Amino acid sequence: MGKAIHVILQRDVQKLGKGGEVVKVAAGFARNYLLPQGFALPASEGNVARFEHEKRVSADKAARVRAAAADQATKLSAVELTIARTVGAEGKLYGSVTTKDVEAALKARGFEVDRKKLHADAIRALGTYDVTARLAPELTATFKVHVVAQG
């Protein structure tokens, strides 16, 4: 029976563990598969300390990003945009209002939100619509867009 060694997983490995965990595996499995593929590092004191430091730095950065996104979500939820468009018969727009148009209107108001993070149903008529911005994986903000006739 071979020796078992401890390794730090660099990323999730199916049926073994999640990234950042220290796991005990067979020496051959670590030497022939995990280490050469870059899935793990030997669990020496230096590697454990370095990995813990990187994890703390990453968590701090994620907390700062989440805080900034929460602040932006609060400000964005209070915004109401008005977009004027040329209208044809029966109040139908020539074309539609797209997320690109909403992004430009937000930029004019001082908000930097990528249009790929904006979600709105098709806007093809005059009226008021809700647009959702996904600012972080678990954080969204909803704001109103008023589409009016260009006069």
Secondary structure as the mmCIF struct_conf table of DSSP 4:
data_model
#
loop_
_struct_conf.conf_type_id
_struct_conf.id
_struct_conf.beg_label_comp_id
_struct_conf.beg_label_asym_id
_struct_conf.beg_label_seq_id
_struct_conf.end_label_comp_id
_struct_conf.end_label_asym_id
_struct_conf.end_label_seq_id
STRN STRN1 ALA A 4 LEU A 9
BEND BEND1 GLN A 10 ARG A 11
STRN STRN2 VAL A 13 VAL A 13
TURN_TY1_P TURN_TY1_P1 GLN A 14 LEU A 16
STRN STRN3 GLY A 17 GLY A 17
TURN_TY1_P TURN_TY1_P2 GLY A 19 GLY A 20
STRN STRN4 VAL A 22 ALA A 26
HELX_RH_AL_P HELX_RH_AL_P1 ALA A 27 PHE A 29
HELX_RH_PI_P HELX_RH_PI_P1 ALA A 30 LEU A 34
HELX_RH_AL_P HELX_RH_AL_P2 LEU A 35 GLN A 37
TURN_TY1_P TURN_TY1_P3 GLY A 38 GLY A 38
BEND BEND2 PHE A 39 PHE A 39
STRN STRN5 ALA A 40 PRO A 42
HELX_RH_AL_P HELX_RH_AL_P3 GLU A 45 SER A 77
TURN_TY1_P TURN_TY1_P4 ALA A 78 ALA A 78
STRN STRN6 GLU A 80 ARG A 85
STRN STRN7 VAL A 87 VAL A 87
HELX_RH_3T_P HELX_RH_3T_P1 ALA A 89 GLY A 91
STRN STRN8 LYS A 92 VAL A 97
HELX_RH_AL_P HELX_RH_AL_P4 THR A 99 ALA A 108
TURN_TY1_P TURN_TY1_P5 ARG A 109 GLY A 110
HELX_RH_3T_P HELX_RH_3T_P2 ARG A 115 LYS A 117
STRN STRN9 LEU A 118 HIS A 119
STRN STRN10 ILE A 123 ALA A 125
BEND BEND3 LEU A 126 LEU A 126
STRN STRN11 GLY A 127 ALA A 136
TURN_TY1_P TURN_TY1_P6 PRO A 137 GLU A 138
STRN STRN12 LEU A 139 ALA A 149
#
